[in-house]
């Protein structure tokens, strides 16, 4: 609510909620300065959070965008850009590990078949010996 009153110096001064307008303006200037400082501190914290950890670590407040060195990018653009490719050496190591695993399984099956064959023949010879 705005009200106009006569000040001690004899000039008219506008009041906002019972407070002289000049005091309200000074308070607003101080609050805006504090707001700028807080915004700077928030930006510093965001850059420290993302530094050395990549764009996939820090999220913005709404969770739908990710922070990347002060720039926001959508999740889809990050997924499209950060596509992992495997080197030929990596594929060769995986193939060698698969071959070794299959060889172990094949040997285990062969050993199981041999013991089953021996057991079967032992049972069969024991039955004919009677």
C-alpha positions in Angstrom: 0.0 0.0 0.0 1.4 3.4 -1.0 0.9 6.5 1.1 2.3 10.0 0.7 3.3 11.9 3.8 5.0 15.1 4.8 8.6 14.5 6.1 10.4 16.5 8.8 12.2 18.6 6.2 8.9 19.7 4.8 9.0 17.7 1.6 6.5 15.1 0.5 7.7 11.5 0.6 6.0 8.4 -0.7 5.8 5.5 1.8 5.5 1.8 0.8 4.0 -0.3 3.5 4.8 2.4 6.1 8.4 2.7 5.0 9.8 5.7 3.2 10.5 5.1 -0.5 14.2 6.0 -0.3 14.8 3.4 2.4 13.0 0.8 0.2 15.1 1.7 -2.8 18.3 1.4 -0.7 17.2 -2.0 0.6 16.5 -3.2 -3.0 19.9 -2.1 -4.2 21.5 -4.0 -1.3 19.4 -7.1 -1.9 20.3 -7.1 -5.6 24.0 -6.9 -4.8 23.6 -9.9 -2.4 21.7 -11.8 -5.1 24.6 -11.2 -7.6 27.1 -12.5 -5.1 25.0 -15.6 -4.4 24.6 -16.3 -8.1 28.4 -16.0 -8.5 28.9 -18.5 -5.7 26.4 -20.9 -7.2 28.2 -20.7 -10.5 31.5 -21.4 -8.8 30.1 -24.4 -7.1 28.7 -25.8 -10.3 32.0 -25.4 -12.1 33.8 -27.1 -9.2 31.3 -30.0 -9.3 31.8 -30.6 -13.0 35.5 -30.0 -13.1 37.4 -33.3 -13.8 34.2 -35.4 -13.6 32.7 -35.0 -17.0 29.3 -33.7 -18.0 27.5 -36.9 -16.8 28.0 -36.2 -13.0 26.4 -32.8 -12.2 22.7 -32.2 -12.9 20.8 -29.0 -12.9 18.0 -28.3 -10.4 15.2 -29.6 -12.7 17.1 -32.8 -13.5 16.3 -32.8 -17.2 19.4 -31.0 -18.3 23.0 -31.7 -17.4 25.7 -29.1 -16.7 28.8 -29.0 -18.8 31.3 -26.3 -17.9 28.6 -23.7 -17.5 26.7 -24.7 -20.6 23.6 -26.9 -20.3 23.0 -29.7 -22.8 20.1 -32.1 -23.1 20.6 -35.8 -22.2 20.0 -36.8 -25.8 22.8 -34.7 -27.2 25.2 -36.1 -24.6 24.2 -39.7 -25.4 24.7 -39.0 -29.1 28.1 -37.4 -28.6 29.6 -39.8 -26.0 29.4 -43.0 -28.0 31.9 -45.6 -26.8 34.0 -47.4 -29.4 36.2 -50.3 -28.7 39.7 -50.7 -30.0 40.8 -53.7 -32.0 43.0 -54.8 -29.1 40.0 -54.7 -26.8 37.9 -56.8 -29.2 40.8 -59.2 -29.5 41.1 -59.6 -25.7 37.4 -60.3 -25.4 37.5 -62.8 -28.2 40.5 -64.6 -26.6 38.7 -64.7 -23.3 35.6 -66.2 -24.9 37.6 -68.8 -26.7 39.3 -69.8 -23.4 36.0 -70.0 -21.6 34.4 -72.1 -24.3 37.5 -74.4 -24.3 37.2 -74.9 -20.6 33.5 -75.7 -20.9 34.2 -78.1 -23.8 36.9 -79.9 -21.7 34.6 -80.2 -18.7 31.9 -81.7 -21.0 34.3 -84.2 -22.5 35.6 -85.2 -19.0 32.0 -85.7 -17.8 31.2 -87.8 -20.9 34.3 -90.0 -20.3 33.4 -90.6 -16.7 29.8 -91.4 -17.7 31.0 -93.8 -20.4 33.3 -95.5 -17.9 30.6 -95.8 -15.3 28.2 -97.1 -17.9 30.6 -99.8 -19.2 31.5 -100.8 -15.6 27.8 -101.3 -14.8 27.3 -103.2 -18.1 30.2 -105.6 -17.4 29.1 -106.1 -13.8 25.7 -107.1 -15.0 27.0 -109.7 -17.5 29.4 -111.2 -15.0 26.6 -112.8 -12.9 
